Amino acid sequence: MSLIIRPLSPFGAEVIGLDLDDEQALDVSTQQALRAAWVEHGILLFRNALHSEAAHLRLSRVFGEPQPAAVKRINDANNPYLMNLTQRAGDASGETFTLFEVDGQRRTGWLGWHWDQAFTAEIVRGALLRMITPARVDGRTGFIDAAAAHSRLSPAMQQRIEGLEVVYHFTGAQEQNRFGFPSSLRVVERNPQADAALQRYRGEFPPVVHPLVITQHETGRKVLKLSPMHARAILGMEASASDALLHELAEHLVDARHAYFHTWQADDAIVWDNWRSLHSATGVPFDVDRLAQRTTIVGDYKLGRYLDPARNGQPPQRRLDD
């Protein structure tokens, strides 16, 4: 099988020529080529390529072992490894339902820039998202290369942030995120159950610490490892200086000129490297349907820890896929 890896602009690559419905397609050499492309490009797009849950799981295992989804209410009834990410037109019944207004447009399912599980001491390796029912309006997913973002920093800033660490604490209420989030963001409507649920989650995820810069071990490239969502402070830095630095770095990182935004079609799939890339979701209007499925790929880079040293070495209280 002839495999073509075509770069996307400004980030990532599209995989062409792979029949993922064929159970024999992912032979050893093909898997090696896909993993090498993933390391090189950070995200891989497969257009009109995944037509079944079985193919979704086969492709996920190329990049690592899938992890059972953490929240039962959004798990697929027949497969614990699949998360159903559903927006039903006009449905405000979800436990965490929120209708946002961003830049004058009302959206549900909107997500600001983040890397998955920044609020936990152990973060996952990546995820694979497959679109089943694309939104008829918007519903795009954005990706940013944090390695390229680090390379765009001035040498002085690169030197300044080397060795710094960031404190993260769970924030389910996205409007409370202060760094790299749009100033126009406001809540139009929220399910009354949501505030209690978000407060409960916050209590179950104590503050954690992650390095601000990591090194991609396969290539030696430096990565600006900042998640605007959940970021609270630079560890050990005076508050005003910490806020100023995080504002500067976050605005640099989430510059949309350097983002790839994918407009989904049915059976498209994207697998992303959670150690290197950030993602966001533009959301959809309240009267629009959208259905996707996701697998989460395990693997921790072993650099995170709890802010409270007494908690380190203890198993997490719970998991939450974001």
RASUL-V355650 format. One line per field, one symbol per residue. ss: DSSP state (H for helix, E for strand, C for the rest). phi: phi as a letter, one per 40 degrees, with the letter a starting at -180 (. if undefined). psi: psi as a letter, one per 20 degrees, with the letter a starting at -180 (. if undefined). A space follows every 50 residues. Layout:
# RASUL-V355650
ss: ???
phi: ???
psi: ???
This chain:
# RASUL-V355650
ss: CCCEEEECCCCCEEEECCCCCCCCCCCHHHHHHHHHHHHHHCEEEECCCC CCHHHHHHHHHHHCCEECCCCHHHEECCEEEEEEEEECCCCCCCCCCEEE EECCEEEECCEEEECCCCCCCCCCCEEEEEEEECCCCCCCEEEEEHHHHH HHCCHHHHHHHCCCEEEECCCCCHHHCCCCCCCCCEEEEECHHHHHHHHH HHHHCCCEEEECEEECCCCCCEEECCCCCCEEEECCCCHHHHHHHHHHHH HHHCCHHHEEEECCCCCCEEEEECCCEEEEECCECCCCCEEEEEEEECCC CCCCEECCHHHCCCCCCCCCCC
phi: .cbbbbccbcagabcbgbcccccccccdccccccccccccbgbbbbcfbb bacccdcdcdccbiccbdccbccbcccbaccbccbbbcdgcbccdbdabb bbfgbcabgcbccabcgccbcbbccaabbbcbbcccbfgcbbbbcccccc ccccdccdccccgcbbcbadbccccccbbgbccccaccaaddccdccccc cdccbcdbbbccbbbcccbgccbccbbdcgcbaccgbddcccccccdccc ccccdccbbbbcccbdgcabbbcccbbbaabcgbdccbcabbbbbbbchb cgbcacccdcccgccccabacb
psi: poppooqrpjpaqppqjoniioijhmrghggghghghgggigqppoplho jqhghghghgihiapqppqhohhjqphioiipponpoppjokiqhkppoq pplippqqjpprprqpkhjqhpqrhaqppppgoqqipckqpqqpoighhg hiqqhghghhipiqqppqppnhohiipipjqpiipqpgqpphhgggghhg gghinrqrpqqhprpohhijqqpnmpohpipgrppjqqghggggghgghg hggjoihjqpppoqrpjqqppqoiihqqrrpiaqqhkpqpprqqqpproq ikirrqhohhipiqqqhrqpp.
